[in-house]
Amino acid sequence: MARTRGKDSLGPASKGQRRNKIVHVFTEGRVTEPQYIEIVRDRAGANGIEVRIANATAPGSQRKPITLVDAAARLMREETRAAKKAKLAEKFWPEVWCLFDRDQHEQIPDAFKLAKEAGVRIAPSRTPASSSGDCSTTSRSRAPSVASAERR
């Protein structure tokens, strides 16, 4: 995923303008999860957070959890590198999230492990009690940036 030019610049905010934190979200579904993100986007925008669906045009074969997390990990590396290069304060560093169903896929533990290593957050839509996957990446599964911005 190549970065776009202009408005997405990670340099200093223009004079008189406030910098928005950017949250990239990868979704397994093509309809339901993006609709949820639209609701979050409407609420988050007023709090200085820009929410983007990172894989809006991805085909169905690219929407499996391990594939989502792999793409999210690549984007996280790129965004972190760009934020460091732009010398942004950490509170403005982009976040990357993946939303998917846990119960329909074999590689869920691998996806959770890769996400944890890459700093990607996961918000599974189902969390069965008998699942062996590590949920440590979901400890802040209520869009943390939105929640923290609401407290300000």
Secondary structure, DSSP 8 states (H G I E B T S, - for coil): ----SSTT--S---TT----EEEEEEES-SSHHHHHHHHHHHHHHTTTEEEEETTTT--GGG-SHHHHHHHHHHHHHHHHHHHHHTT--GGGS-EEEEEE-STT-TTHHHHHHHHHHHT-EEEES---TT--S--GGGTT-S-HHHHHHHH-
